[in-house]
Amino acid sequence: MKKTVFIGLAIGLLATAGTAGAQTDPLQVRSWAAACANCHGTNGSAQPGNEPLAGASKDEMLKKLRDFRSSAKPATIMHQLSKGYTDEQLEAIAGWFAAQKK
């Protein structure tokens, strides 16, 4: 019985592990967003010369990220980085930055 419950839980966790929907762990989203700190600053508060992300519009950020990924928006590195995330992950990252204080 315990083995069956464990297997069921494991399958359930694996089924949701790759999504960024409502069940996504906020710490996971913060980890994804941390990859942006080199250029956009800690918590999206960029140094002069880089685009700040903190408090920006989630919808505008998400559009830019999708445009980078499709190469509709020219970039030096963002077109490569954005291809490493799913739509759901990009949406979660944009939402995280939008929620940060400017």
N, CA, C and O atoms as a MOPAC input file, in Angstrom:
PM7 MOZYME 1SCF
protein

 N      0.83000 1    -1.20300 1     0.00000 1
 C      0.00000 1     0.00000 1     0.00000 1
 C      0.86700 1     1.25700 1     0.00000 1
 O      0.61700 1     2.17100 1    -0.78500 1
 N      1.88900 1     1.32100 1     0.87100 1
 C      2.75900 1     2.49100 1     0.93200 1
 C      3.47900 1     2.70100 1    -0.39100 1
 O      3.65300 1     3.83400 1    -0.84100 1
 N      3.89800 1     1.59900 1    -1.01300 1
 C      4.60800 1     1.68500 1    -2.28700 1
 C      3.70400 1     2.27000 1    -3.36500 1
 O      4.16200 1     3.07300 1    -4.17800 1
 N      2.43900 1     1.88700 1    -3.39000 1
 C      1.49300 1     2.39700 1    -4.37200 1
 C      1.26300 1     3.88900 1    -4.17900 1
 O      1.22100 1     4.63400 1    -5.15800 1
 N      1.11400 1     4.34100 1    -2.93600 1
 C      0.92000 1     5.76000 1    -2.65100 1
 C      2.14900 1     6.54800 1    -3.07800 1
 O      2.02300 1     7.61300 1    -3.68200 1
 N      3.33700 1     6.03500 1    -2.77000 1
 C      4.58100 1     6.70800 1    -3.12700 1
 C      4.70900 1     6.84600 1    -4.64300 1
 O      5.07200 1     7.91100 1    -5.14300 1
 N      4.41600 1     5.78800 1    -5.36100 1
 C      4.50300 1     5.81700 1    -6.82100 1
 C      3.50500 1     6.82300 1    -7.38600 1
 O      3.82600 1     7.55400 1    -8.32300 1
 N      2.31500 1     6.86400 1    -6.83400 1
 C      1.30600 1     7.82200 1    -7.28500 1
 C      1.75200 1     9.25900 1    -7.05400 1
 O      1.57400 1    10.11500 1    -7.92100 1
 N      2.33000 1     9.52300 1    -5.88600 1
 C      2.83500 1    10.86300 1    -5.59900 1
 C      3.98700 1    11.23000 1    -6.52300 1
 O      4.06300 1    12.35700 1    -7.01400 1
 N      4.87600 1    10.28400 1    -6.75500 1
 C      6.02400 1    10.53700 1    -7.62600 1
 C      5.56600 1    10.86800 1    -9.03800 1
 O      6.09800 1    11.79000 1    -9.65600 1
 N      4.60100 1    10.14000 1    -9.55400 1
 C      4.07300 1    10.40400 1   -10.89400 1
 C      3.42100 1    11.78000 1   -10.93600 1
 O      3.59000 1    12.51500 1   -11.90900 1
 N      2.68700 1    12.12900 1    -9.90600 1
 C      2.05400 1    13.44400 1    -9.84400 1
 C      3.06700 1    14.57000 1    -9.82300 1
 O      2.87300 1    15.59200 1   -10.48200 1
 N      4.13900 1    14.39700 1    -9.08000 1
 C      5.18500 1    15.42000 1    -9.02600 1
 C      5.89300 1    15.55600 1   -10.36100 1
 O      6.17000 1    16.66900 1   -10.80900 1
 N      6.18400 1    14.44800 1   -10.99100 1
 C      6.85500 1    14.49500 1   -12.29200 1
 C      5.97200 1    15.15300 1   -13.34900 1
 O      6.47000 1    15.84800 1   -14.23500 1
 N      4.69400 1    14.93800 1   -13.25700 1
 C      3.77300 1    15.50200 1   -14.24200 1
 C      3.71300 1    17.02000 1   -14.16000 1
 O      3.43900 1    17.68200 1   -15.16100 1
 N      3.96800 1    17.58500 1   -12.97000 1
 C      3.88200 1    19.03300 1   -12.80700 1
 C      5.24300 1    19.68800 1   -12.67900 1
 O      5.31300 1    20.91300 1   -12.57400 1
 N      6.31700 1    18.93600 1   -12.68400 1
 C      7.65100 1    19.49300 1   -12.43900 1
 C      8.08200 1    20.49400 1   -13.49300 1
 O      8.76600 1    21.46000 1   -13.15700 1
 N      7.72000 1    20.31200 1   -14.73400 1
 C      8.20400 1    21.18500 1   -15.78700 1
 C      7.29500 1    22.35900 1   -16.10200 1
 O      7.60700 1    23.13500 1   -17.00500 1
 N      6.19800 1    22.52000 1   -15.40400 1
 C      5.27400 1    23.59600 1   -15.73100 1
 C      5.50900 1    24.80200 1   -14.85400 1
 O      6.09600 1    24.69500 1   -13.77700 1
 N      5.05000 1    25.94900 1   -15.31700 1
 C      5.18100 1    27.18300 1   -14.54900 1
 C      3.80500 1    27.75500 1   -14.24400 1
 O      3.65900 1    28.96800 1   -14.09400 1
 N      2.80900 1    26.90800 1   -14.15200 1
 C      1.46000 1    27.34900 1   -13.86900 1
 C      1.27900 1    27.73300 1   -12.41600 1
 O      2.24000 1    28.07900 1   -11.72900 1
 N      0.04800 1    27.67100 1   -11.95500 1
 C     -0.28500 1    28.10700 1   -10.60600 1
 C      0.43800 1    27.30100 1    -9.53600 1
 O      0.63800 1    27.80500 1    -8.43100 1
 N      0.83800 1    26.06400 1    -9.82700 1
 C      1.49300 1    25.22800 1    -8.83800 1
 C      2.99900 1    25.44300 1    -8.77600 1
 O      3.66800 1    24.78700 1    -7.97800 1
 N      3.55400 1    26.33400 1    -9.58600 1
 C      4.99800 1    26.51000 1    -9.61900 1
 C      5.48700 1    27.08200 1    -8.30400 1
 O      4.90600 1    28.02000 1    -7.75800 1
 N      6.54700 1    26.50800 1    -7.81600 1
 C      7.17000 1    26.95700 1    -6.58400 1
 C      7.75500 1    28.35000 1    -6.79200 1
 O      8.54800 1    28.54000 1    -7.71400 1
 N      7.39000 1    29.32600 1    -5.96800 1
 C      7.92900 1    30.67700 1    -6.11700 1
 C      9.46200 1    30.72500 1    -6.04100 1
 O     10.08800 1    31.58200 1    -6.66500 1
 N     10.04900 1    29.82700 1    -5.29500 1
 C     11.51200 1    29.78400 1    -5.22300 1
 C     12.11100 1    29.33800 1    -6.55300 1
 O     13.19600 1    29.78100 1    -6.92800 1
 N     11.40800 1    28.46500 1    -7.26400 1
 C     11.86900 1    28.04500 1    -8.59000 1
 C     11.82500 1    29.22000 1    -9.55500 1
 O     12.75800 1    29.43400 1   -10.32900 1
 N     10.74500 1    29.97400 1    -9.50600 1
 C     10.61600 1    31.13500 1   -10.39100 1
 C     11.70900 1    32.14800 1   -10.07500 1
 O     12.31000 1    32.72100 1   -10.98400 1
 N     11.96700 1    32.36800 1    -8.79700 1
 C     13.03800 1    33.29100 1    -8.40100 1
 C     14.38900 1    32.79800 1    -8.90600 1
 O     15.23500 1    33.60300 1    -9.29500 1
 N     14.59600 1    31.50000 1    -8.90400 1
 C     15.84500 1    30.93600 1    -9.43600 1
 C     15.97100 1    31.18700 1   -10.93100 1
 O     17.05000 1    31.53000 1   -11.41500 1
 N     14.87400 1    31.01800 1   -11.66500 1
 C     14.90400 1    31.31400 1   -13.10000 1
 C     15.23200 1    32.78800 1   -13.30600 1
 O     16.05300 1    33.12800 1   -14.15800 1
 N     14.59900 1    33.65900 1   -12.53800 1
 C     14.80100 1    35.10600 1   -12.67700 1
 C     16.21600 1    35.51700 1   -12.29100 1
 O     16.72800 1    36.50700 1   -12.81200 1
 N     16.85100 1    34.78800 1   -11.40000 1
 C     18.21000 1    35.11400 1   -10.96700 1
 C     19.20100 1    35.05900 1   -12.12100 1
 O     20.23800 1    35.72000 1   -12.08300 1
 N     18.89000 1    34.28300 1   -13.13400 1
 C     19.77400 1    34.19400 1   -14.30000 1
 C     19.84800 1    35.52700 1   -15.04300 1
 O     20.76000 1    35.73700 1   -15.84200 1
 N     18.91000 1    36.41700 1   -14.79100 1
 C     18.85800 1    37.71400 1   -15.47000 1
 C     19.69100 1    38.77900 1   -14.76000 1
 O     19.90300 1    39.86400 1   -15.30100 1
 N     20.16200 1    38.47200 1   -13.55500 1
 C     20.83100 1    39.46800 1   -12.71100 1
 C     22.11900 1    40.01500 1   -13.31000 1
 O     22.45300 1    41.17500 1   -13.06800 1
 N     22.84000 1    39.23300 1   -14.07200 1
 C     24.10000 1    39.71800 1   -14.63700 1
 C     23.91400 1    40.98800 1   -15.45500 1
 O     24.74700 1    41.89200 1   -15.39400 1
 N     22.84700 1    41.06200 1   -16.20800 1
 C     22.61100 1    42.23600 1   -17.05000 1
 C     21.55100 1    43.17400 1   -16.48000 1
 O     21.66100 1    44.39300 1   -16.61300 1
 N     20.53900 1    42.61600 1   -15.85500 1
 C     19.39100 1    43.40900 1   -15.41900 1
 C     19.38200 1    43.70300 1   -13.92800 1
 O     18.42800 1    44.29800 1   -13.42900 1
 N     20.41000 1    43.30400 1   -13.21100 1
 C     20.53500 1    43.62900 1   -11.79400 1
 C     19.74300 1    42.70800 1   -10.88200 1
 O     18.81700 1    42.01600 1   -11.30400 1
 N     20.14000 1    42.72600 1    -9.61800 1
 C     19.45400 1    41.93300 1    -8.60800 1
 C     18.00500 1    42.38200 1    -8.51700 1
 O     17.72900 1    43.57600 1    -8.40000 1
 N     17.09400 1    41.44800 1    -8.56800 1
 C     15.65300 1    41.69300 1    -8.52200 1
 C     15.16900 1    42.61900 1    -9.64400 1
 O     14.09700 1    43.21500 1    -9.54300 1
 N     15.96400 1    42.73500 1   -10.71000 1
 C     15.55400 1    43.52700 1   -11.85800 1
 C     15.85100 1    45.01100 1   -11.74600 1
 O     15.40700 1    45.79200 1   -12.58700 1
 N     16.60300 1    45.42100 1   -10.71200 1
 C     16.98200 1    46.82800 1   -10.54600 1
 C     18.32500 1    47.03800 1   -11.22900 1
 O     19.37300 1    46.95900 1   -10.58700 1
 N     18.29400 1    47.30200 1   -12.51200 1
 C     19.49400 1    47.35300 1   -13.34300 1
 C     20.35100 1    48.58600 1   -13.07800 1
 O     19.86500 1    49.63300 1   -12.65100 1
 N     21.62300 1    48.42600 1   -13.34300 1
 C     22.56200 1    49.54700 1   -13.32100 1
 C     22.33900 1    50.37100 1   -14.58800 1
 O     21.78800 1    49.86800 1   -15.56800 1
 N     22.76900 1    51.64300 1   -14.57100 1
 C     22.62000 1    52.46600 1   -15.78100 1
 C     23.22000 1    51.76400 1   -17.00400 1
 O     24.28900 1    51.15700 1   -16.93700 1
 N     22.50500 1    51.86700 1   -18.11000 1
 C     22.94600 1    51.23800 1   -19.35400 1
 C     22.24900 1    49.92200 1   -19.65000 1
 O     22.30600 1    49.42500 1   -20.77400 1
 N     21.59400 1    49.35800 1   -18.64800 1
 C     20.84600 1    48.11400 1   -18.84200 1
 C     19.37600 1    48.37200 1   -18.53100 1
 O     19.04600 1    49.24100 1   -17.72400 1
 N     18.49900 1    47.61300 1   -19.17600 1
 C     17.06500 1    47.81300 1   -18.98700 1
 C     16.61400 1    47.25900 1   -17.63800 1
 O     16.81600 1    46.07800 1   -17.35900 1
 N     15.99900 1    48.10800 1   -16.78600 1
 C     15.46600 1    47.59400 1   -15.52500 1
 C     14.20200 1    46.76900 1   -15.78700 1
 O     13.41100 1    47.09800 1   -16.67100 1
 N     14.02500 1    45.72100 1   -15.03000 1
 C     12.85800 1    44.85900 1   -15.18300 1
 C     11.88800 1    44.98300 1   -14.01100 1
 O     10.70100 1    44.68500 1   -14.14700 1
 N     12.39100 1    45.42000 1   -12.86600 1
 C     11.56600 1    45.50800 1   -11.65900 1
 C     10.39600 1    46.46200 1   -11.87400 1
 O     10.58000 1    47.61100 1   -12.27500 1
 N      9.19700 1    45.96900 1   -11.60400 1
 C      7.99400 1    46.77900 1   -11.69300 1
 C      7.51500 1    47.05900 1   -13.10700 1
 O      6.55400 1    47.80500 1   -13.29100 1
 N      8.15600 1    46.48300 1   -14.10000 1
 C      7.72900 1    46.68500 1   -15.49400 1
 C      6.44900 1    45.89300 1   -15.76200 1
 O      6.08500 1    45.00600 1   -14.98900 1
 N      5.78900 1    46.21400 1   -16.83500 1
 C      4.55400 1    45.53000 1   -17.21600 1
 C      4.83800 1    44.07400 1   -17.57600 1
 O      5.70300 1    43.78400 1   -18.40200 1
 N      4.10900 1    43.18000 1   -16.95400 1
 C      4.27700 1    41.75100 1   -17.23100 1
 C      3.98400 1    41.45200 1   -18.69900 1
 O      4.72300 1    40.71200 1   -19.34900 1
 N      2.90400 1    42.03100 1   -19.21200 1
 C      2.51300 1    41.75900 1   -20.60100 1
 C      3.55700 1    42.26200 1   -21.58600 1
 O      3.86200 1    41.58300 1   -22.56700 1
 N      4.11000 1    43.45000 1   -21.33400 1
 C      5.14100 1    43.98900 1   -22.22600 1
 C      6.41800 1    43.15500 1   -22.16400 1
 O      7.04200 1    42.89000 1   -23.19100 1
 N      6.80500 1    42.73900 1   -20.94700 1
 C      7.99100 1    41.88900 1   -20.81400 1
 C      7.80300 1    40.57400 1   -21.53600 1
 O      8.69900 1    40.10800 1   -22.24100 1
 N      6.64100 1    39.97800 1   -21.35900 1
 C      6.36400 1    38.69200 1   -21.98600 1
 C      6.38500 1    38.81700 1   -23.50700 1
 O      6.89400 1    37.93200 1   -24.19400 1
 N      5.83800 1    39.90300 1   -24.03300 1
 C      5.88000 1    40.12300 1   -25.48700 1
 C      7.32600 1    40.23800 1   -25.95900 1
 O      7.70000 1    39.63300 1   -26.96400 1
 N      8.14000 1    41.01000 1   -25.24400 1
 C      9.54600 1    41.15400 1   -25.62300 1
 C     10.26400 1    39.80500 1   -25.59100 1
 O     11.01600 1    39.47200 1   -26.50600 1
 N     10.02600 1    39.03700 1   -24.53100 1
 C     10.68800 1    37.73100 1   -24.41100 1
 C     10.29900 1    36.81100 1   -25.56300 1
 O     11.14600 1    36.11800 1   -26.12800 1
 N      9.02300 1    36.81000 1   -25.90500 1
 C      8.57000 1    35.97000 1   -27.01400 1
 C      9.12000 1    36.46900 1   -28.34500 1
 O      9.45700 1    35.67600 1   -29.22400 1
 N      9.20800 1    37.79900 1   -28.48800 1
 C      9.78200 1    38.36500 1   -29.71700 1
 C     11.27400 1    38.04100 1   -29.81900 1
 O     11.77300 1    37.76300 1   -30.91000 1
 N     11.98500 1    38.07600 1   -28.69500 1
 C     13.39300 1    37.67700 1   -28.70900 1
 C     13.51200 1    36.22300 1   -29.15100 1
 O     14.34400 1    35.88200 1   -29.99200 1
 N     12.67300 1    35.37700 1   -28.57400 1
 C     12.74600 1    33.94200 1   -28.85900 1
 C     12.46200 1    33.63400 1   -30.32200 1
 O     13.07400 1    32.73400 1   -30.89600 1
 N     11.54600 1    34.36600 1   -30.92300 1
 C     11.20200 1    34.12600 1   -32.32800 1
 C     12.11700 1    34.89500 1   -33.28200 1
 O     11.97800 1    34.78700 1   -34.50000 1
 N     13.03600 1    35.65800 1   -32.73700 1
 C     13.95200 1    36.52400 1   -33.50600 1
 C     13.24000 1    37.69100 1   -34.17800 1
 O     13.80100 1    38.32000 1   -35.07500 1
 N     12.01500 1    37.99000 1   -33.76000 1
 C     11.29800 1    39.16100 1   -34.27700 1
 C     11.90900 1    40.44600 1   -33.72800 1
 O     11.80500 1    41.50100 1   -34.35300 1
 N     12.54300 1    40.36000 1   -32.56600 1
 C     13.21600 1    41.50500 1   -31.95100 1
 C     14.70600 1    41.20200 1   -31.93300 1
 O     15.12800 1    40.20100 1   -31.35300 1
 N     15.51500 1    42.06500 1   -32.56800 1
 C     16.96200 1    41.82000 1   -32.59600 1
 C     17.56900 1    41.88500 1   -31.20000 1
 O     17.10300 1    42.62800 1   -30.33600 1
 N     18.60900 1    41.09800 1   -30.99900 1
 C     19.26600 1    41.06300 1   -29.68700 1
 C     20.68300 1    40.54700 1   -29.83500 1
 O     21.03800 1    39.93500 1   -30.84200 1
 N     21.48000 1    40.80200 1   -28.82100 1
 C     22.83500 1    40.25900 1   -28.82100 1
 C     22.86800 1    38.90200 1   -28.13600 1
 O     23.59800 1    38.00500 1   -28.55600 1
 N     22.06600 1    38.75100 1   -27.06800 1
 C     22.07000 1    37.48400 1   -26.34200 1
 C     20.67500 1    37.01700 1   -25.94200 1
 O     20.46000 1    35.82300 1   -25.73700 1
 N     19.72000 1    37.94600 1   -25.82900 1
 C     18.38900 1    37.57500 1   -25.34100 1
 C     17.68600 1    36.56400 1   -26.23700 1
 O     16.90300 1    35.75200 1   -25.74300 1
 N     17.94300 1    36.59200 1   -27.52000 1
 C     17.29700 1    35.62400 1   -28.41400 1
 C     17.76600 1    34.20900 1   -28.07700 1
 O     17.01000 1    33.25200 1   -28.24000 1
 N     18.99800 1    34.07400 1   -27.61200 1
 C     19.51000 1    32.75600 1   -27.22000 1
 C     18.97500 1    32.34200 1   -25.85000 1
 O     18.54700 1    31.20300 1   -25.66300 1
 N     19.00100 1    33.26200 1   -24.90500 1
 C     18.55600 1    32.94400 1   -23.54700 1
 C     17.07000 1    32.60500 1   -23.49100 1
 O     16.67300 1    31.66200 1   -22.80700 1
 N     16.25700 1    33.36400 1   -24.20400 1
 C     14.81200 1    33.15500 1   -24.14400 1
 C     14.39000 1    31.80700 1   -24.72800 1
 O     13.33300 1    31.28200 1   -24.37700 1
 N     15.20100 1    31.25200 1   -25.60700 1
 C     14.87800 1    29.94000 1   -26.18200 1
 C     15.03500 1    28.81000 1   -25.17300 1
 O     14.58400 1    27.69200 1   -25.42200 1
 N     15.66400 1    29.08700 1   -24.04500 1
 C     15.86700 1    28.06400 1   -23.02300 1
 C     14.70000 1    27.88400 1   -22.07600 1
 O     14.76100 1    27.05800 1   -21.16500 1
 N     13.62800 1    28.65300 1   -22.27900 1
 C     12.47900 1    28.60200 1   -21.37700 1
 C     11.20300 1    28.29400 1   -22.14600 1
 O     11.07800 1    28.64200 1   -23.32000 1
 N     10.26300 1    27.64500 1   -21.48200 1
 C      8.94300 1    27.40700 1   -22.06400 1
 C      8.12000 1    28.68700 1   -21.96700 1
 O      8.50800 1    29.62400 1   -21.26900 1
 N      6.98700 1    28.73100 1   -22.66200 1
 C      6.08000 1    29.87400 1   -22.55000 1
 C      5.64800 1    30.08000 1   -21.10100 1
 O      5.58900 1    31.21100 1   -20.61700 1
 N      5.35100 1    28.99800 1   -20.42500 1
 C      4.89900 1    29.07600 1   -19.03700 1
 C      6.00000 1    29.62400 1   -18.12700 1
 O      5.72600 1    30.41100 1   -17.22000 1
 N      7.23500 1    29.21000 1   -18.36800 1
 C      8.34300 1    29.70400 1   -17.56300 1
 C      8.58200 1    31.18600 1   -17.83500 1
 O      8.81400 1    31.95300 1   -16.90100 1
 N      8.53000 1    31.59900 1   -19.09400 1
 C      8.68900 1    33.01600 1   -19.41800 1
 C      7.59200 1    33.85100 1   -18.76700 1
 O      7.85400 1    34.94800 1   -18.27500 1
 N      6.37700 1    33.33800 1   -18.76300 1
 C      5.26800 1    34.05100 1   -18.12800 1
 C      5.50500 1    34.18300 1   -16.62200 1
 O      5.24000 1    35.23500 1   -16.04100 1
 N      5.99600 1    33.13300 1   -16.00300 1
 C      6.28000 1    33.17600 1   -14.56100 1
 C      7.40700 1    34.15400 1   -14.25400 1
 O      7.33400 1    34.88800 1   -13.26800 1
 N      8.43600 1    34.17500 1   -15.07200 1
 C      9.57100 1    35.08700 1   -14.87100 1
 C      9.10800 1    36.53200 1   -15.03500 1
 O      9.44600 1    37.38300 1   -14.21200 1
 N      8.34000 1    36.81900 1   -16.08200 1
 C      7.83500 1    38.17000 1   -16.30400 1
 C      6.95000 1    38.61800 1   -15.14400 1
 O      7.01700 1    39.76800 1   -14.70900 1
 N      6.13000 1    37.71000 1   -14.65300 1
 C      5.28200 1    38.02600 1   -13.50400 1
 C      6.08400 1    38.31500 1   -12.24900 1
 O      5.73500 1    39.19400 1   -11.46100 1
 N      7.17300 1    37.55900 1   -12.06900 1
 C      8.02500 1    37.77100 1   -10.88900 1
 C      8.66600 1    39.16200 1   -10.93600 1
 O      8.66100 1    39.88500 1    -9.94100 1
 N      9.21600 1    39.52900 1   -12.09700 1
 C      9.83500 1    40.85300 1   -12.21700 1
 C      8.80100 1    41.96900 1   -12.09100 1
 O      9.07800 1    42.99700 1   -11.47300 1
 N      7.63100 1    41.78200 1   -12.66200 1
 C      6.57500 1    42.80100 1   -12.56800 1
 C      6.18900 1    43.05900 1   -11.12100 1
 O      5.80900 1    44.17700 1   -10.77300 1
 N      6.28000 1    42.05100 1   -10.28100 1
 C      5.89900 1    42.18100 1    -8.87600 1
 C      6.98600 1    42.82000 1    -8.00500 1
 O      6.73500 1    43.13500 1    -6.84200 1
 N      8.17900 1    43.01200 1    -8.54900 1
 C      9.27200 1    43.61600 1    -7.77800 1
 C      9.10400 1    45.13200 1    -7.73300 1
 O      8.53400 1    45.73600 1    -8.64200 1
 N      9.61600 1    45.74000 1    -6.64700 1
 C      9.56600 1    47.20000 1    -6.51400 1
 C     10.59200 1    47.83400 1    -7.44000 1
 O     11.70000 1    47.32600 1    -7.61000 1
 N     10.19500 1    48.96300 1    -8.03900 1
 C     11.09800 1    49.71200 1    -8.92000 1
 C     12.22300 1    50.30800 1    -8.12100 1
 O     13.09200 1    50.97700 1    -8.68100 1

